[in-house]
Amino acid sequence: MAATYDNHRRFRRALLPAFSDRAIRAQGPLFKRHVDTLITSLRKVSEDGNTPVDMVRMYNFTTFDVMGDFVFGEPLGLLEHLQYTPQVEAPFKTVKYLPLMQMIEYYPLLKATWDYFEPKAITAMRHSNVEFARAAVDARLSKGSDQPDMWNLVMSAGGDKGMSPGEMYSNSDVFIIAGSETTATLLSGLTFMLLTHPDKMARIVKEIRSTFTSDPDIDMHKLAGLPYLNACISEALRVYPPLPAAVPRFVGANVGASTEILGRQVPSGTRLSVHHWASSHSPDNFTNPDTFVPERWLGTDERYKNDKLQGAQPFSFGPRNCIGQNMALHEMRMIAAKVLFNFDLELCSKNDNWLDQRVFVLWEKRNLMCKLTPVAVAF
């Protein structure tokens, strides 16, 4: 269940210090540490040059370890062991239930019936996730930390005074999933689209490898200034938004009996939404909407000069947009740049139609098998 307007505003105000520009700058070493572990792991698993690597899993391992370190003060150990923990694997196993759960929330009678007859496996999974978040947050708070993780930044600004323990647990659980699965999804889609557009891959690789002469030289501040890298990420977010479905909103009671939206009067209390995928693939907003064209974000191609770039809002819009979007973009840049700096990638032929996926609120991603050839770089 989504937080009420007042509670959401209170949570957001308490959590903002953890996502400020200053906080993100301080988190640079955290990102780099885990991405370096990713690169080391990729070199090990691809050392013979012939063994395909599932990049979906590797990106998931990395982003969940990053968020575990950020939220709980220590990584979840996925990159270390190259396997999912039960708490991380559970959401992937139950993704098909998400549309059902979303529909149930619309109808009070269905909600009451579901609460009574909810399958034991789902109840156990929910309780396990809650207990894991509670134990991890309690452990983090009890041991203290001088690192720029989420709760250190929130507590130093006094934000924790406005949140109950239960609210801290539930927000931590949300951040682990929302800040990990979506970032890994974008990176998987970006990798596939670059591999299926060799000219785009050649251009982004040239930009990265001509900007940096050694791996340690890659840092998030320099990456933020690479135009083609950022254009590729923006275009991947448009073509393959990590959250393709709608994020429902209510027309607020504080605006009166109705409000005007796109020339139509909509009664207060109406639930409405815009599907991200539909908006970002609409020909009313984008020329050649189904085509991966990073150049549309650079303003260098006259064919795309009339594109309505604001039609793509992968992080949502307004007061409930993604609080961690700047952090996510820095993480995406760092992971993509280091992978492309250190490896030449080749797509395994059976992944040619990888983007042909079903959606259950989130994408039902298949394995993305690639062959990696390490590039000789300076360390």
C-alpha distance (Angstrom), angle and dihedral (degrees) to the residues before:
residue distance angle dihedral
M1 . . .
A2 3.81 . .
A3 3.79 119.2 .
T4 3.79 118.7 -102.1
Y5 3.79 118.4 -103.9
D6 3.82 93.8 -99.5
N7 3.81 94.3 44.4
H8 3.78 92.7 46.8
R9 3.79 91.3 51.1
R10 3.81 89.7 49.5
F11 3.81 92.9 48.8
R12 3.79 92.8 46.8
R13 3.80 92.7 49.6
A14 3.81 90.5 49.9
L15 3.82 93.8 47.7
L16 3.82 99.8 41.7
P17 3.85 94.6 90.4
A18 3.81 89.2 63.8
F19 3.81 91.1 57.9
S20 3.80 101.9 39.6
D21 3.81 121.1 122.1
R22 3.80 88.8 -105.5
A23 3.81 91.8 52.2
I24 3.80 92.7 48.0
R25 3.81 90.9 51.7
A26 3.80 89.0 52.1
Q27 3.81 90.6 50.7
G28 3.81 93.1 59.3
P29 3.83 94.1 98.9
L30 3.82 90.2 49.1
F31 3.81 91.4 55.2
K32 3.78 92.5 44.2
R33 3.80 94.0 49.3
H34 3.79 93.8 56.4
V35 3.79 95.7 39.7
D36 3.81 89.1 52.2
T37 3.80 87.5 53.3
L38 3.81 88.5 51.4
I39 3.81 91.0 52.9
T40 3.82 91.5 48.5
S41 3.81 90.3 49.1
L42 3.80 92.2 48.2
R43 3.80 90.7 51.5
K44 3.80 90.1 52.6
V45 3.79 97.5 46.7
S46 3.82 93.1 44.4
E47 3.78 99.2 38.7
D48 3.81 95.0 118.7
G49 3.82 91.2 51.8
N50 3.82 92.5 -133.7
T51 3.80 104.5 71.5
P52 3.82 111.3 97.1
V53 3.79 116.2 -129.5
D54 3.80 124.0 -148.2
M55 3.80 101.4 -130.7
V56 3.81 92.4 -170.5
R57 3.80 90.2 64.1
M58 3.80 93.7 42.9
Y59 3.80 92.6 50.8
N60 3.81 90.5 46.6
F61 3.80 91.6 50.4
T62 3.80 90.0 52.0
T63 3.79 99.9 45.5
F64 3.80 93.9 44.9
D65 3.81 90.5 50.1
V66 3.80 90.2 49.6
M67 3.79 92.7 50.5
G68 3.81 92.4 42.9
D69 3.80 89.1 55.4
F70 3.80 91.7 44.6
V71 3.82 97.1 46.3
F72 3.81 103.4 29.5
G73 3.80 101.1 25.4
E74 3.80 94.3 -114.3
P75 3.83 135.9 60.7
L76 3.79 121.4 -101.9
G77 3.82 91.5 -121.9
L78 3.79 97.0 -119.2
L79 3.81 95.9 130.2
E80 3.78 90.6 44.9
H81 3.80 94.1 55.0
L82 3.84 98.2 23.5
Q83 3.78 92.1 -134.0
Y84 3.79 139.0 94.6
T85 3.78 123.4 -101.2
P86 3.84 116.4 -132.3
Q87 3.83 91.1 -106.5
V88 3.80 92.2 54.0
E89 3.79 95.7 41.2
A90 3.81 94.9 49.8
P91 3.84 97.3 74.7
F92 3.81 91.0 52.1
K93 3.80 91.0 51.8
T94 3.80 93.7 49.7
V95 3.82 100.5 39.7
K96 3.82 90.9 110.8
Y97 3.80 89.7 63.9
L98 3.80 93.5 60.1
P99 3.84 97.6 86.3
L100 3.81 89.3 48.1
M101 3.80 91.5 50.9
Q102 3.79 90.2 46.9
M103 3.81 91.9 51.9
I104 3.80 92.9 46.8
E105 3.80 90.5 57.7
Y106 3.82 89.3 62.7
Y107 3.82 94.3 60.6
P108 3.83 121.2 52.3
L109 3.81 93.4 -158.4
L110 3.79 92.0 52.5
K111 3.79 89.7 46.3
A112 3.79 92.0 53.5
T113 3.80 91.2 46.5
W114 3.79 92.1 48.9
D115 3.80 92.3 48.5
Y116 3.80 88.6 54.9
F117 3.82 98.1 43.6
E118 3.81 100.8 30.6
P119 3.84 109.3 147.2
K120 3.77 112.7 -101.7
A121 3.80 92.3 -126.4
I122 3.81 92.0 59.1
T123 3.80 92.3 44.4
A124 3.80 90.1 51.1
M125 3.80 91.6 48.3
R126 3.80 92.1 51.2
H127 3.79 92.2 48.4
S128 3.80 91.1 46.9
N129 3.80 92.0 52.3
V130 3.80 92.3 47.6
E131 3.80 91.9 48.5
F132 3.80 91.5 47.4
A133 3.82 91.8 51.6
R134 3.80 91.9 45.6
A135 3.79 93.7 50.2
A136 3.80 93.3 44.3
V137 3.81 94.4 48.8
D138 3.80 92.4 45.2
A139 3.82 90.7 49.7
R140 3.79 91.3 48.8
L141 3.82 93.4 48.7
S142 3.79 94.0 45.2
K143 3.79 95.9 51.8
G144 3.81 96.2 42.2
S145 3.78 125.6 -148.9
D146 3.78 141.7 -141.6
Q147 3.81 91.8 -157.6
P148 3.83 122.5 106.2
D149 3.80 94.3 -107.3
M150 3.79 122.4 143.1
W151 3.79 100.7 -93.3
N152 3.79 94.4 41.8
L153 3.81 89.5 55.1
V154 3.81 92.9 43.4
M155 3.80 94.6 47.2
S156 3.80 94.3 45.5
A157 3.79 87.5 58.1
G158 3.81 92.4 45.5
G159 3.79 93.1 -115.2
D160 3.79 93.7 131.2
K161 3.82 89.7 66.5
G162 3.79 88.4 73.7
M163 3.80 96.2 50.4
S164 3.79 130.1 73.7
P165 3.82 119.7 -136.1
G166 3.79 89.7 -106.0
E167 3.79 90.8 53.5
M168 3.79 90.5 50.3
Y169 3.82 90.4 51.3
S170 3.81 94.5 48.5
N171 3.80 94.4 45.6
S172 3.81 90.6 49.3
D173 3.80 90.6 52.6
V174 3.82 90.6 50.7
F175 3.81 93.5 48.6
I176 3.80 93.5 50.8
I177 3.82 92.2 57.5
A178 3.81 100.3 31.6
G179 3.79 93.9 46.2
S180 3.81 96.2 45.1
E181 3.78 113.8 33.7
T182 3.80 94.2 46.2
T183 3.81 94.9 48.9
A184 3.80 91.8 48.5
T185 3.81 89.7 47.7
L186 3.81 92.0 54.6
L187 3.79 92.3 47.6
S188 3.80 90.9 49.9
G189 3.79 91.9 50.6
L190 3.81 92.6 45.0
T191 3.80 91.0 51.1
F192 3.79 91.9 50.9
M193 3.81 94.4 47.1
L194 3.80 93.0 48.6
L195 3.80 91.3 48.9
T196 3.81 91.3 51.0
H197 3.82 91.9 47.2
P198 3.83 104.2 52.9
D199 3.80 93.6 -179.5
K200 3.81 90.8 56.9
M201 3.80 90.9 45.6
A202 3.81 91.6 51.1
R203 3.80 91.8 50.4
I204 3.83 96.4 48.8
V205 3.82 92.3 44.6
K206 3.81 90.3 50.8
E207 3.81 91.1 50.2
I208 3.80 93.5 49.8
R209 3.80 98.2 41.8
S210 3.81 93.7 44.6
T211 3.81 92.1 49.1
F212 3.80 97.0 49.8
T213 3.79 125.7 44.1
S214 3.81 96.9 -172.9
D215 3.78 137.4 22.9
P216 3.84 95.5 -113.5
D217 3.80 88.8 54.9
I218 3.81 90.6 68.0
D219 3.80 109.4 99.4
M220 3.78 132.6 160.8
H221 3.81 95.7 -113.2
K222 3.81 93.4 57.7
L223 3.81 90.3 42.9
A224 3.80 90.7 56.1
G225 3.81 87.9 63.6
L226 3.81 97.8 53.4
P227 3.81 104.6 106.7
Y228 3.79 100.1 -163.2
L229 3.81 94.7 44.4
N230 3.80 89.4 52.6
A231 3.81 92.0 44.9
C232 3.81 90.5 52.4
I233 3.80 91.5 50.8
S234 3.81 92.2 47.4
E235 3.80 90.9 49.5
A236 3.81 92.8 46.9
L237 3.81 89.1 51.2
R238 3.80 88.4 52.5
V239 3.81 98.5 45.4
Y240 3.81 95.6 38.2
P241 3.82 108.9 21.1
P242 3.82 109.0 -169.0
L243 3.80 89.3 -133.5
P244 3.81 101.9 40.3
A245 3.79 97.4 168.7
A246 3.77 130.3 75.1
V247 3.79 127.0 -74.0
P248 3.84 103.3 -147.6
R249 3.78 121.8 -134.3
F250 3.80 132.5 -174.7
V251 3.77 123.2 -130.3
G252 3.81 96.4 -118.8
A253 3.78 124.1 -112.5
N254 3.81 89.4 -135.0
V255 3.81 92.8 69.8
G256 3.79 95.7 66.6
A257 3.77 132.2 -113.7
S258 3.81 93.0 -31.2
T259 3.77 143.3 -12.6
E260 3.79 132.3 -144.7
I261 3.80 117.3 -110.0
L262 3.81 118.8 176.1
G263 3.78 90.5 -18.3
R264 3.80 95.9 -50.4
Q265 3.79 128.6 106.3
V266 3.81 110.3 -122.1
P267 3.84 117.9 -167.3
S268 3.78 119.7 -121.0
G269 3.80 111.9 -95.7
T270 3.80 94.4 32.5
R271 3.78 113.7 140.7
L272 3.78 112.8 -137.3
S273 3.78 139.7 159.4
V274 3.79 146.4 175.3
H275 3.79 118.8 -128.3
H276 3.80 108.9 -128.1
W277 3.79 94.7 -145.3
A278 3.80 93.2 48.9
S279 3.80 93.3 49.2
S280 3.79 94.9 46.2
H281 3.82 92.4 46.5
S282 3.79 97.0 44.8
P283 3.82 114.3 120.6
D284 3.79 86.4 -144.6
N285 3.80 87.5 67.7
F286 3.80 105.0 29.6
T287 3.79 138.4 33.1
N288 3.82 111.5 -127.9
P289 3.81 87.7 3.1
D290 3.81 96.7 -173.2
T291 3.81 94.0 51.6
F292 3.82 124.2 94.4
V293 3.82 103.0 -123.8
P294 3.83 113.8 157.3
E295 3.82 89.0 177.8
R296 3.82 90.2 74.6
W297 3.83 87.2 73.3
L298 3.81 93.2 51.8
G299 3.79 97.2 56.9
T300 3.82 90.2 -131.8
D301 3.81 99.3 114.8
E302 3.81 117.0 71.3
R303 3.80 91.3 -154.8
Y304 3.80 89.8 71.3
K305 3.79 101.0 38.5
N306 3.81 92.7 111.0
D307 3.80 95.7 49.7
K308 3.80 113.4 128.6
L309 3.79 97.1 -133.7
Q310 3.80 91.2 -177.6
G311 3.82 86.3 67.7
A312 3.80 87.5 81.2
Q313 3.79 110.6 72.0
P314 3.83 104.8 161.0
F315 3.81 92.1 163.7
S316 3.81 91.9 49.0
F317 3.79 123.4 -118.9
G318 3.79 139.6 -97.5
P319 3.81 131.2 17.3
R320 3.82 93.0 -24.8
N321 3.78 97.3 49.6
C322 3.80 118.6 127.6
I323 3.80 108.8 -65.4
G324 3.81 90.6 -159.3
Q325 3.80 100.2 49.4
N326 3.82 95.8 115.1
M327 3.78 90.5 48.9
A328 3.81 90.1 48.7
L329 3.80 92.6 50.8
H330 3.81 92.1 51.0
E331 3.81 89.8 49.2
M332 3.82 92.4 48.0
R333 3.81 91.8 50.6
M334 3.79 93.4 47.9
I335 3.81 95.6 48.5
A336 3.81 95.4 42.9
A337 3.81 93.9 45.7
K338 3.80 95.8 47.9
V339 3.80 93.1 47.0
L340 3.82 92.1 49.6
F341 3.80 92.5 43.0
N342 3.80 93.2 52.7
F343 3.81 102.9 35.5
D344 3.77 144.9 39.3
L345 3.81 107.2 -141.1
E346 3.79 130.4 -150.9
L347 3.79 123.9 -169.6
C348 3.79 116.8 -128.8
S349 3.81 108.8 -123.1
K350 3.81 96.2 -121.2
N351 3.82 88.8 66.2
D352 3.82 94.6 62.6
N353 3.83 92.6 114.2
W354 3.78 96.1 38.5
L355 3.82 94.4 134.6
D356 3.81 90.6 59.4
Q357 3.80 93.7 97.7
R358 3.77 138.6 143.7
V359 3.81 121.9 -117.9
F360 3.80 125.2 -136.2
V361 3.83 94.1 172.3
L362 3.85 82.7 -66.3
W363 3.79 125.3 47.3
E364 3.79 117.2 -90.5
K365 3.80 93.2 -133.1
R366 3.77 122.8 -158.0
N367 3.79 125.2 -150.1
L368 3.81 113.2 -73.8
M369 3.79 103.0 -148.3
C370 3.81 115.6 -163.9
K371 3.79 136.7 167.7
L372 3.78 112.8 -130.5
T373 3.78 125.5 -156.1
P374 3.80 113.3 -166.0
V375 3.78 115.5 -126.7
A376 3.81 119.7 -141.2
V377 3.80 104.3 -110.8
A378 3.81 135.9 165.5
F379 3.80 119.1 -105.3
